[in-house]
C-alpha cells in the first residue's frame, strides 16, 4: 500500500475480481477503460474502484482512464501473482482431487507438486500426474522441498493436528477447507474457505428476496 496503512479485507477480496475483469478486457483487445465503464461491467461504483486502487498507487489519468495492460500487471503484482507457488494437498479424497485437477490454479502460478493421505486405498494412486504419498512422509517432504502453501481438505478433529505438523515444518501459507478454526503461530497465514458458509449466505439472500416479494404483493 502506498501510505503504509493496513488494507481492509473487503478491498483485498475485490482485487481478484479486478484481475479477472481486466484479463477479460485484454482478451477482447480493450486497451483503455474509464472507472465508469469498469464499474458498469463489475457492478461496483466508480468511486469504489478509484478508492480501492488508490490504496496502492495512482493508476488512472483524468480524461483518459486506465491503461488496461498496465493496471492488469499492477494488480497481478499486488496479488503476488508475478511468481509461482508450490502447493501441497493433504487429504486426497474427492474434493482434494477436484482441486488438483483444476487447471486454473496452474495458469495463475499455483502448482500442486505433491499430495498426501492416510487412506491405504488412496496412497500410491495417481491424481492427475501426482502420486499420492502416505501422510507419514509429510514432514520429510517439506524439509526437502520448497512448499509455499498447504491445502488442507481434512475432516474436523484431524485438521488442527495436521496443520500444526505443516506449520512446524516451515510452511507459512495454509489453505483450510475444514470447518475448524486453526490455532497456529501468528506468522502462519491461514485462508479459510467455508463452502457451507457461502451456501448459507445464498440461502439468506434467497429468503430475503422472497420476503421482499411477498411484501410487495401484499401492498398491491
BELKAPE-V99041 format. One record per helix or strand of 3 or more residues. SS is the DSSP state (hx for helix, st for strand). FROM is the first residue (numbers start at 1). TO is the last residue. Records with the same first field share a line. If there is no record, write none. Layout:
# BELKAPE-V99041
SS: FROM-TO ; FROM-TO
This chain:
# BELKAPE-V99041
hx: 9-27 ; 35-42 ; 46-54 ; 68-78 ; 94-101 ; 103-107 ; 135-144 ; 159-168 ; 195-219
st: 65-67 ; 85-90 ; 110-117 ; 130-134 ; 149-152 ; 173-176 ; 189-192
